[in-house]
Amino acid sequence: MKNPHDTILLGHGSGGKLSHELIDRLFAKMFDNEILRQQSDSAILPVDSGHIAYTTDSFVVDPLFFPGGDIGKLAVAGTVNDLAVSGAVPRYLSCGFII
């Protein structure tokens, strides 16, 4: 049987156990810093006026429009939710692309 750590799976993008394992195994080693080690939904960054929270979400869905929503609404809702659970107030949006 193939080792699940040899291949990136759809489950790695779910935000669950596989996502955290991938971050621990690969990204944390390559981009090690205090903020990434927290593994929270938003990065809380110090700035002169206090702190800001930063996050971005991206999704791969087909079709782009589906009953009850579309990729744009899904991405905005995910980003706003990540900020809200961090105690932040959303003010601006970032944009991520999967090409």
C-alpha positions as CSV (number, residue, x, y, z in Angstrom):
1,M,0.0,0.0,0.0
2,K,1.2,3.5,-0.9
3,N,2.3,5.7,2.0
4,P,-0.2,8.6,2.3
5,H,2.7,11.0,3.0
6,D,4.1,10.4,-0.6
7,T,1.1,12.0,-2.4
8,I,-0.9,15.2,-1.9
9,L,-4.6,14.2,-1.6
10,L,-7.8,16.3,-1.7
11,G,-8.1,15.7,2.0
12,H,-4.9,17.8,2.6
13,G,-7.0,20.8,1.6
14,S,-9.8,20.1,4.1
15,G,-8.4,22.0,7.0
16,G,-8.5,18.8,9.1
17,K,-6.0,16.2,10.3
18,L,-4.3,15.7,6.9
19,S,-3.9,19.5,6.5
20,H,-2.2,19.8,9.8
21,E,0.0,16.8,9.2
22,L,1.1,18.4,5.9
23,I,1.9,21.7,7.6
24,D,3.9,19.9,10.3
25,R,5.8,17.6,7.9
26,L,6.6,20.1,5.2
27,F,5.7,23.8,5.6
28,A,6.6,24.2,9.2
29,K,10.2,23.0,8.5
30,M,10.6,25.2,5.4
31,F,8.9,28.3,6.7
32,D,9.5,28.0,10.5
33,N,8.4,31.0,12.4
34,E,6.5,31.9,15.6
35,I,3.3,32.8,13.8
36,L,3.2,29.6,11.7
37,R,3.8,27.4,14.7
38,Q,0.5,28.6,16.2
39,Q,-1.4,26.9,13.3
40,S,-4.5,29.1,13.8
41,D,-7.1,30.0,11.3
42,S,-5.6,33.5,11.0
43,A,-2.1,34.9,11.4
44,I,-2.1,37.5,14.1
45,L,0.6,40.0,13.1
46,P,2.1,42.8,15.2
47,V,1.9,46.3,13.7
48,D,2.7,49.7,15.1
49,S,-1.0,50.3,16.0
50,G,-1.4,46.9,17.7
51,H,-2.2,43.7,15.8
52,I,-3.9,42.7,12.6
53,A,-5.3,39.3,11.6
54,Y,-4.6,38.0,8.1
55,T,-6.0,35.0,6.3
56,T,-7.0,33.9,2.9
57,D,-9.0,31.0,1.6
58,S,-9.1,29.3,-1.8
59,F,-11.2,26.5,-3.0
60,V,-11.3,24.2,-6.0
61,V,-14.8,23.4,-7.0
62,D,-16.5,22.3,-10.2
63,P,-18.7,23.8,-11.4
64,L,-18.0,27.4,-10.3
65,F,-21.7,28.0,-9.7
66,F,-23.7,25.4,-7.8
67,P,-27.1,25.3,-6.1
68,G,-27.0,27.7,-3.1
69,G,-23.8,29.4,-4.0
70,D,-20.7,30.0,-6.1
71,I,-17.0,29.9,-5.6
72,G,-16.8,33.6,-4.7
73,K,-19.3,33.4,-1.9
74,L,-17.6,30.3,-0.6
75,A,-14.2,31.9,-0.5
76,V,-15.4,35.1,1.1
77,A,-17.5,33.2,3.7
78,G,-14.4,31.0,4.6
79,T,-12.1,34.0,5.0
80,V,-14.6,35.9,7.1
81,N,-15.2,32.9,9.3
82,D,-11.4,32.4,9.8
83,L,-11.1,36.0,11.0
84,A,-14.2,35.8,13.2
85,V,-13.0,32.7,15.1
86,S,-9.7,34.6,15.7
87,G,-11.7,37.5,17.3
88,A,-10.9,39.9,14.4
89,V,-13.2,42.2,12.5
90,P,-13.0,41.7,8.7
91,R,-12.2,45.0,6.9
92,Y,-10.3,43.9,3.7
93,L,-10.1,40.9,1.5
94,S,-7.1,39.2,0.1
95,C,-7.3,37.1,-3.1
96,G,-5.7,33.7,-3.6
97,F,-5.5,31.8,-6.9
98,I,-4.9,28.2,-7.6
99,I,-3.5,28.0,-11.1
